[in-house]
Amino acid sequence: MKNKSFLAFDLGATSGRTILGTIEQGRLQMKELSRFPNHVLQIGNHIHWNIYSLFEHLKEGLVAAKREGVEIASIGIDTWGVDFVLLAEDGSILGAPYAYRDPHTVDMPEKYFELISREKVYELTGIQVMNFNSLYQLFALSLANNSLLKSAKDMLFIPDALAYMLTGNKVVEYTVASTSQLLNPRTKQFESELLSKAGVSPSILGEIVMPGQLIGTLKEDIALESELGKINVIAVAGHDTAAAVAAVPATNENFAYLSSGTWSLMGIEVKEPIINEETFDLNFTNEGGIEGTTRFLKNITGMWLLEQCLKDWKTQGITYAYEKLVQMTASVPAFQSLIDPDHSSFANPSCMTTAIATYCRNTNQIVPSTHAEFVRCIFESLSLKYNYVLGKLKNLSPFAIEKLHVIGGGSKNPLLNQWTANATGINVIAGPSEATAIGNIMIQAKAAGDVSSLHEMRQIIANSVPLDEFTPENSFVWNEAYEKFLDITQLQKETFENQI
């Protein structure tokens, strides 16, 4: 059978990439064709996305694909969640879409809950409450009597809007729609009542399509400009985390995943959403996956802590290679300073090192003073927080969790992966680091009939990318450290399996 090539546009909140993927003899080969920035627009007091700039970068990616001289079977787009574009009656884009960082949603959830209770919103959607969720963005626009919202006939999430600009066809892809806090994960349909309470007509939301469905072909002008012809555009998992989880190279369902980067997302893949009083109290979320699955997960602060420390140190003229950071930790005693990575003081401090030092001082610990002490504190604390969240997942999961798959940029951090295995007491499988783009490509391959199922997708990925496995070590020492971590952070104590 002739090899097929697939084009993935993988867009994050700060940058995007064009990736070419080809499946050859049961193995995936990938090549990055372009990389481009994604800058927010400051217009007055508001922050927006430059949807037109992103569209231009996508067209440049198409031209780059043409230069490769291979036949492109299809195109897929994944981006971050919650944000959306409004369309007028004639199909034109109304203004620049708001970015989730915009402050107009501050305090919006609390105002919305005066109309319908927080408990009912969670019961209907299973989504954790965050002020930038699409529901509260729309509510903020409605309260502001926004003229663009009043003129809108349709609303498309960012990947769907970019696909619309390429094809002229409107779809609402399931996984990205699931991040909005407007969708019921049980029925997989929008809850009209939530929009009506927000003062927004439910008619602006279209019919939901599942990952793998054909959106359309490139519009004639774009087909001619790129010289690629009328290539199919596929609704992949439009939400980048959904695409990444689709790329977990698991051999069965008995796994948890950790999408590790600036932020960490830890969860399990389940057939039905898990929505109850405990998950409400713990602020777990239920987002859409491929093949009708649900991504039951928890957001955890990730390498943001270290990134901000490195930023502080760079202002002092000091930079570190990753290998040096790992070496530094060996010079510091273990577990002398621990923090809760999700403490509110670390959300966006003016100086991260000062925030960490203050936390340690307030909890009567040794206060980190050297760079090595800060690095060790962060890595150990992340590992122990992962154990805490994994323990909650074990209690809530309908199956036994046997392995933890680490995907994304953090999969390239062997020290943190080893410590995570030590802390959690289960084997950690690290890789792939390019999970989002891989998931995007493999969903296209499934839509093309080259792959039959999610299981086969994962088999191909496991055969195509290097994976590292980390086995737990020093269990007694790490269990003692975990007890100390719970005492310091005042997180609820649990008794977990696989711990001495």
C-alpha positions as CSV (number, residue, x, y, z in Angstrom):
1,M,0.0,0.0,0.0
2,K,1.2,3.5,-0.9
3,N,2.5,5.5,2.1
4,K,0.3,8.4,3.1
5,S,1.4,11.7,4.5
6,F,-0.7,13.9,6.9
7,L,-0.3,17.5,7.8
8,A,-0.8,18.6,11.4
9,F,-1.2,22.2,12.6
10,D,-0.4,22.2,16.3
11,L,-1.1,25.6,17.9
12,G,-0.3,26.6,21.4
13,A,-0.9,29.8,23.3
14,T,2.6,31.1,22.5
15,S,3.6,29.3,19.3
16,G,2.5,27.0,16.6
17,R,4.0,24.4,14.3
18,T,3.4,22.7,11.0
19,I,4.3,18.9,11.2
20,L,4.3,16.4,8.4
21,G,3.7,12.8,9.4
22,T,4.0,9.7,7.3
23,I,3.2,6.1,8.2
24,E,5.7,3.7,6.6
25,Q,5.6,0.0,7.3
26,G,3.7,0.4,10.6
27,R,6.0,3.2,11.9
28,L,5.3,6.9,12.1
29,Q,7.9,9.4,10.7
30,M,7.6,13.1,11.5
31,K,9.2,16.3,10.2
32,E,8.7,19.8,11.4
33,L,8.1,22.1,8.4
34,S,7.6,25.5,10.1
35,R,7.3,27.1,13.5
36,F,5.7,30.5,14.2
37,P,4.8,32.7,17.1
38,N,1.3,33.3,18.5
39,H,1.2,36.7,20.0
40,V,-1.8,38.2,21.8
41,L,-3.1,41.5,20.7
42,Q,-3.5,44.3,23.3
43,I,-6.4,46.4,22.1
44,G,-7.4,49.0,24.6
45,N,-7.9,47.2,27.9
46,H,-8.5,43.8,26.3
47,I,-6.4,40.9,25.1
48,H,-7.3,39.2,21.9
49,W,-5.9,36.5,19.5
50,N,-4.8,37.6,16.0
51,I,-6.8,35.0,14.2
52,Y,-5.8,36.4,10.8
53,S,-2.1,36.1,11.6
54,L,-2.6,32.5,12.6
55,F,-4.5,31.9,9.3
56,E,-1.5,33.4,7.4
57,H,0.9,31.1,9.2
58,L,-1.3,28.1,8.3
59,K,-1.2,29.1,4.6
60,E,2.6,29.4,4.9
61,G,2.6,25.9,6.3
62,L,0.6,24.6,3.3
63,V,3.3,26.1,1.0
64,A,6.0,24.5,3.1
65,A,4.2,21.1,2.7
66,K,4.0,21.6,-1.1
67,R,7.8,22.1,-1.2
68,E,8.2,18.6,0.4
69,G,7.0,17.1,-2.9
70,V,4.8,14.4,-1.2
71,E,1.1,13.8,-1.6
72,I,-0.8,15.1,1.4
73,A,-3.8,13.0,2.3
74,S,-5.4,15.4,4.8
75,I,-4.9,18.3,7.2
76,G,-5.8,18.5,10.9
77,I,-5.7,21.4,13.4
78,D,-5.4,21.3,17.2
79,T,-5.2,24.3,19.6
80,W,-5.8,25.3,23.2
81,G,-9.4,25.1,24.5
82,V,-12.2,27.5,25.7
83,D,-11.6,30.4,23.3
84,F,-13.9,31.1,20.4
85,V,-14.7,33.2,17.3
86,L,-18.0,34.9,16.6
87,L,-19.4,34.9,13.0
88,A,-21.9,37.3,11.5
89,E,-25.0,36.3,9.4
90,D,-23.0,36.5,6.2
91,G,-20.2,34.3,7.6
92,S,-17.7,37.0,8.3
93,I,-15.6,37.0,11.5
94,L,-16.8,39.6,14.0
95,G,-13.8,41.3,15.6
96,A,-10.7,39.7,17.1
97,P,-11.5,36.8,19.5
98,Y,-10.9,37.4,23.2
99,A,-8.0,35.5,24.7
100,Y,-8.6,33.5,27.9
101,R,-6.0,35.8,29.7
102,D,-8.3,38.8,29.3
103,P,-9.5,40.1,32.6
104,H,-13.1,40.7,31.6
105,T,-14.0,37.3,33.1
106,V,-12.7,38.0,36.6
107,D,-15.5,37.3,39.2
108,M,-17.8,36.1,36.4
109,P,-18.4,32.6,37.8
110,E,-19.6,34.0,41.2
111,K,-22.0,36.3,39.4
112,Y,-23.2,33.5,37.2
113,F,-23.8,31.2,40.2
114,E,-26.4,33.8,41.4
115,L,-28.5,32.6,38.5
116,I,-27.8,28.9,38.7
117,S,-25.9,27.1,41.4
118,R,-22.2,26.0,41.1
119,E,-23.3,22.4,42.0
120,K,-25.8,22.3,39.1
121,V,-23.3,23.6,36.6
122,Y,-20.9,20.9,37.6
123,E,-23.6,18.2,37.6
124,L,-24.5,19.2,34.0
125,T,-21.0,19.5,32.7
126,G,-18.5,17.8,35.0
127,I,-16.0,20.6,34.2
128,Q,-14.0,22.3,36.9
129,V,-14.8,26.0,37.4
130,M,-12.3,28.4,35.9
131,N,-13.2,32.0,35.2
132,F,-11.9,31.8,31.6
133,N,-14.2,28.9,30.6
134,S,-16.3,29.7,27.5
135,L,-19.5,29.9,29.6
136,Y,-18.1,32.8,31.7
137,Q,-16.6,34.5,28.7
138,L,-20.0,34.5,27.0
139,F,-21.6,35.7,30.2
140,A,-19.1,38.5,30.5
141,L,-19.9,39.6,26.9
142,S,-23.6,39.4,27.6
143,L,-23.4,41.5,30.8
144,A,-21.3,44.1,28.9
145,N,-24.0,44.3,26.2
146,N,-21.4,43.4,23.7
147,S,-22.5,44.5,20.2
148,L,-20.5,41.7,18.4
149,L,-22.2,39.0,20.5
150,K,-25.6,40.5,19.8
151,S,-24.8,40.4,16.1
152,A,-23.4,36.8,16.1
153,K,-25.2,34.0,14.3
154,D,-22.5,31.3,15.0
155,M,-19.8,30.6,17.5
156,L,-16.8,28.4,16.6
157,F,-14.0,27.3,18.9
158,I,-10.5,28.3,17.7
159,P,-9.5,25.1,15.8
160,D,-13.0,25.0,14.2
161,A,-12.7,28.7,13.2
162,L,-9.3,28.1,11.5
163,A,-10.8,25.0,9.7
164,Y,-13.7,27.2,8.6
165,M,-11.3,29.8,7.2
166,L,-9.6,27.0,5.2
167,T,-12.7,25.2,4.0
168,G,-15.7,27.5,4.3
169,N,-17.5,24.8,6.4
170,K,-18.6,25.2,10.0
171,V,-18.3,22.4,12.5
172,V,-18.1,22.2,16.3
173,E,-15.6,19.5,17.3
174,Y,-16.4,17.5,20.4
175,T,-13.1,17.5,22.4
176,V,-12.6,21.3,22.2
177,A,-16.3,21.9,22.8
178,S,-16.0,19.8,26.0
179,T,-13.7,22.4,27.5
180,S,-16.3,25.2,27.4
181,Q,-18.4,24.2,30.4
182,L,-21.4,24.2,28.0
183,L,-21.4,20.6,27.1
184,N,-23.0,17.6,28.9
185,P,-20.4,14.7,28.8
186,R,-23.2,12.2,29.3
187,T,-25.3,13.2,26.4
188,K,-22.4,14.8,24.4
189,Q,-24.6,17.7,23.6
190,F,-24.7,21.3,24.6
191,E,-26.9,22.3,27.6
192,S,-29.1,25.1,26.3
193,E,-30.1,26.2,29.8
194,L,-26.6,27.3,30.6
195,L,-26.4,29.6,27.6
196,S,-29.9,31.0,28.2
197,K,-29.1,31.8,31.8
198,A,-26.0,33.6,30.5
199,G,-28.3,35.8,28.3
200,V,-27.0,34.1,25.1
201,S,-29.1,32.4,22.4
202,P,-28.3,28.7,22.3
203,S,-28.7,28.9,18.5
204,I,-25.1,30.2,18.1
205,L,-23.8,26.7,18.9
206,G,-23.8,24.3,16.0
207,E,-24.1,20.5,15.7
208,I,-21.2,18.6,17.4
209,V,-19.0,16.3,15.3
210,M,-16.7,13.7,16.7
211,P,-12.9,13.4,16.0
212,G,-12.2,11.9,12.6
213,Q,-15.1,13.5,10.7
214,L,-14.4,15.2,7.4
215,I,-14.9,19.0,7.6
216,G,-14.4,19.7,3.9
217,T,-11.7,20.4,1.4
218,L,-9.4,23.5,1.0
219,K,-11.3,26.4,-0.6
220,E,-10.4,26.9,-4.2
221,D,-8.4,30.1,-3.7
222,I,-6.3,28.4,-1.0
223,A,-5.9,25.2,-3.0
224,L,-4.5,27.3,-5.9
225,E,-2.3,29.5,-3.8
226,S,-0.7,26.6,-2.0
227,E,-0.7,24.5,-5.2
228,L,-1.8,21.5,-3.0
229,G,-5.2,21.2,-4.6
230,K,-8.5,20.4,-2.7
231,I,-7.1,18.4,0.2
232,N,-9.4,17.1,2.9
233,V,-9.5,18.9,6.2
234,I,-10.3,16.5,9.1
235,A,-11.8,17.4,12.5
236,V,-9.1,15.8,14.7
237,A,-9.1,16.1,18.4
238,G,-9.2,19.9,18.2
239,H,-8.2,20.3,21.9
240,D,-4.5,19.8,22.2
241,T,-4.6,17.8,25.4
242,A,-7.2,15.4,23.8
243,A,-4.8,14.9,20.9
244,A,-1.9,14.3,23.3
245,V,-3.8,11.7,25.3
246,A,-4.7,9.9,22.1
247,A,-1.0,9.5,21.6
248,V,-0.4,7.7,24.9
249,P,1.4,4.5,23.9
250,A,-0.5,2.3,26.4
251,T,-1.0,-1.5,25.9
252,N,-4.3,-1.6,27.8
253,E,-6.7,0.7,29.7
254,N,-5.1,0.3,33.1
255,F,-3.0,3.5,33.0
256,A,-3.0,7.1,34.2
257,Y,-1.4,9.8,32.1
258,L,0.6,12.9,33.0
259,S,0.8,15.5,30.2
260,S,3.8,17.3,31.5
261,G,4.9,20.8,30.6
262,T,4.5,24.3,32.0
263,W,1.3,22.9,33.4
264,S,0.7,19.2,34.3
265,L,-2.5,17.4,33.5
266,M,-2.9,14.1,35.3
267,G,-5.9,11.8,34.6
268,I,-7.3,8.6,33.3
269,E,-9.2,7.7,30.2
270,V,-12.7,6.3,31.0
271,K,-15.8,5.3,29.0
272,E,-18.2,7.3,31.1
273,P,-17.7,10.6,32.9
274,I,-17.2,10.5,36.7
275,I,-19.4,13.2,38.3
276,N,-20.3,13.1,42.0
277,E,-19.9,15.0,45.2
278,E,-16.3,13.9,45.7
279,T,-15.1,14.9,42.2
280,F,-16.9,18.3,42.7
281,D,-15.1,18.9,46.0
282,L,-11.8,17.8,44.5
283,N,-12.3,20.0,41.3
284,F,-11.7,17.2,38.9
285,T,-12.8,17.7,35.3
286,N,-14.4,15.6,32.6
287,E,-13.3,16.5,29.0
288,G,-13.9,14.8,25.7
289,G,-11.5,12.2,24.2
290,I,-11.5,10.3,21.0
291,E,-13.8,7.3,20.3
292,G,-16.3,8.8,22.8
293,T,-14.0,8.5,25.8
294,T,-13.8,10.9,28.6
295,R,-10.6,12.4,29.9
296,F,-11.1,12.5,33.7
297,L,-8.3,14.7,35.0
298,K,-6.9,17.2,37.4
299,N,-4.8,20.3,36.6
300,I,-1.6,20.6,38.5
301,T,1.0,23.4,38.3
302,G,4.0,21.9,36.4
303,M,7.3,23.3,35.3
304,W,6.0,26.8,35.6
305,L,7.7,26.9,39.0
306,L,11.1,26.2,37.5
307,E,10.6,28.3,34.4
308,Q,9.8,31.3,36.6
309,C,12.9,30.7,38.8
310,L,15.0,30.4,35.7
311,K,13.5,33.7,34.5
312,D,14.4,35.4,37.8
313,W,18.0,34.1,37.6
314,K,18.4,35.1,34.0
315,T,17.8,38.7,35.1
316,Q,20.9,38.2,37.2
317,G,22.9,37.1,34.2
318,I,22.8,33.4,35.1
319,T,21.5,30.7,32.8
320,Y,21.6,26.9,33.1
321,A,21.6,24.0,30.7
322,Y,19.2,21.2,31.8
323,E,22.0,18.8,32.5
324,K,23.5,21.3,34.9
325,L,20.2,21.6,36.8
326,V,20.0,17.8,37.3
327,Q,23.6,17.8,38.5
328,M,22.9,20.6,41.0
329,T,20.2,18.6,42.8
330,A,22.8,15.9,43.9
331,S,24.6,18.5,46.0
332,V,21.6,19.2,48.2
333,P,20.1,17.0,51.0
334,A,16.8,15.4,50.2
335,F,13.4,16.7,51.3
336,Q,14.7,19.6,53.3
337,S,12.2,22.0,51.7
338,L,8.7,21.1,50.3
339,I,5.9,23.1,48.8
340,D,2.4,22.6,47.4
341,P,2.9,23.4,43.7
342,D,-0.7,24.5,43.5
343,H,-0.6,27.0,46.4
344,S,-2.1,30.3,45.3
345,S,1.1,32.2,46.1
346,F,2.8,30.5,43.1
347,A,0.1,31.4,40.5
348,N,1.8,34.5,39.2
349,P,4.2,36.0,41.7
350,S,6.5,38.9,40.8
351,C,9.4,36.7,41.9
352,M,9.0,32.9,42.1
353,T,12.1,32.4,44.3
354,T,10.8,34.9,46.8
355,A,7.4,33.2,46.8
356,I,9.0,29.7,47.4
357,A,11.2,31.1,50.2
358,T,8.2,32.8,51.9
359,Y,6.2,29.6,51.7
360,C,9.0,27.6,53.3
361,R,9.5,30.2,56.0
362,N,5.8,30.3,56.8
363,T,5.7,26.5,57.2
364,N,8.8,26.4,59.5
365,Q,11.1,24.7,57.0
366,I,14.7,25.3,55.8
367,V,14.4,28.2,53.5
368,P,16.1,27.5,50.1
369,S,19.0,29.9,49.4
370,T,21.0,28.4,46.6
371,H,19.8,27.7,43.1
372,A,20.4,24.0,43.7
373,E,18.1,24.0,46.7
374,F,15.3,25.7,44.8
375,V,15.6,23.2,41.9
376,R,15.5,20.2,44.3
377,C,12.6,21.6,46.2
378,I,10.6,22.0,43.0
379,F,11.3,18.6,41.6
380,E,10.6,16.8,44.8
381,S,7.4,18.7,45.5
382,L,6.1,18.0,42.0
383,S,6.8,14.3,42.4
384,L,5.0,14.2,45.8
385,K,2.0,16.2,44.5
386,Y,1.7,13.8,41.5
387,N,1.4,11.0,44.1
388,Y,-1.3,12.9,45.9
389,V,-3.4,13.3,42.8
390,L,-2.7,9.8,41.6
391,G,-4.0,8.6,44.9
392,K,-7.3,10.4,44.3
393,L,-7.5,8.9,40.8
394,K,-6.9,5.4,42.2
395,N,-9.9,5.9,44.6
396,L,-12.1,7.2,41.8
397,S,-11.0,5.0,38.9
398,P,-13.2,2.1,37.7
399,F,-10.1,0.1,37.0
400,A,-6.7,-0.6,38.7
401,I,-4.0,1.9,37.6
402,E,-0.9,-0.1,36.8
403,K,1.3,2.4,35.0
404,L,1.8,6.2,34.7
405,H,2.5,7.4,31.1
406,V,4.3,10.8,31.0
407,I,3.9,12.6,27.7
408,G,4.9,16.1,26.5
409,G,8.0,18.1,27.2
410,G,8.3,16.7,30.7
411,S,8.9,13.2,29.4
412,K,12.4,14.3,28.6
413,N,13.2,15.0,32.3
414,P,14.6,11.6,33.5
415,L,15.3,12.9,37.0
416,L,11.7,14.1,37.6
417,N,10.4,10.9,36.0
418,Q,12.5,8.7,38.3
419,W,11.4,10.7,41.3
420,T,7.8,10.4,40.2
421,A,8.1,6.6,40.0
422,N,9.6,6.7,43.5
423,A,6.9,8.9,44.9
424,T,3.9,7.1,43.3
425,G,5.2,3.5,43.7
426,I,4.3,2.5,40.1
427,N,6.3,2.3,36.9
428,V,6.5,5.5,34.8
429,I,6.7,5.2,31.0
430,A,8.1,8.4,29.5
431,G,7.3,9.5,25.9
432,P,6.4,10.7,23.4
433,S,7.5,14.3,23.9
434,E,5.6,15.4,20.7
435,A,2.4,13.7,21.8
436,T,0.0,16.4,20.6
437,A,1.2,16.5,17.0
438,I,1.4,12.7,17.0
439,G,-2.2,12.4,18.1
440,N,-3.3,14.9,15.5
441,I,-1.6,12.9,12.7
442,M,-2.8,9.5,14.0
443,I,-6.4,10.6,14.1
444,Q,-6.1,11.7,10.5
445,A,-4.6,8.3,9.7
446,K,-7.6,6.6,11.4
447,A,-10.0,8.8,9.4
448,A,-8.2,7.7,6.2
449,G,-8.6,4.1,7.0
450,D,-4.9,3.4,7.6
451,V,-5.5,2.7,11.3
452,S,-8.5,0.8,12.6
453,S,-8.7,1.8,16.2
454,L,-7.3,3.8,19.1
455,H,-5.6,0.6,20.2
456,E,-3.8,0.2,16.9
457,M,-2.9,3.9,16.9
458,R,-1.1,3.4,20.2
459,Q,0.7,0.3,19.0
460,I,2.1,2.2,16.0
461,I,3.2,5.0,18.3
462,A,4.9,2.6,20.7
463,N,6.8,1.2,17.8
464,S,7.7,4.6,16.4
465,V,9.1,6.6,19.3
466,P,11.7,5.9,22.0
467,L,10.2,5.2,25.4
468,D,11.9,5.1,28.7
469,E,10.7,3.2,31.8
470,F,11.4,4.1,35.4
471,T,10.9,1.6,38.2
472,P,10.2,2.8,41.8
473,E,13.2,2.9,44.1
474,N,13.7,3.7,47.8
475,S,10.0,3.3,48.6
476,F,10.4,3.6,52.4
477,V,12.3,6.9,52.1
478,W,9.7,8.4,49.7
479,N,6.8,7.2,51.8
480,E,8.2,9.0,54.8
481,A,8.8,12.1,52.6
482,Y,5.1,11.9,51.5
483,E,3.9,12.0,55.1
484,K,6.1,15.1,55.6
485,F,4.7,16.6,52.5
486,L,1.1,16.1,53.7
487,D,1.9,17.6,57.1
488,I,3.5,20.7,55.5
489,T,0.9,21.3,52.8
490,Q,-2.1,20.4,55.0
491,L,-3.5,18.3,52.1
492,Q,-5.8,15.4,53.2
493,K,-4.0,12.3,54.2
494,E,-4.8,9.1,52.3
495,T,-3.6,5.5,52.5
496,F,-2.7,4.3,49.0
497,E,-1.9,0.9,47.7
498,N,1.6,0.1,46.6
499,Q,3.0,2.0,49.6
500,I,4.8,0.4,52.5
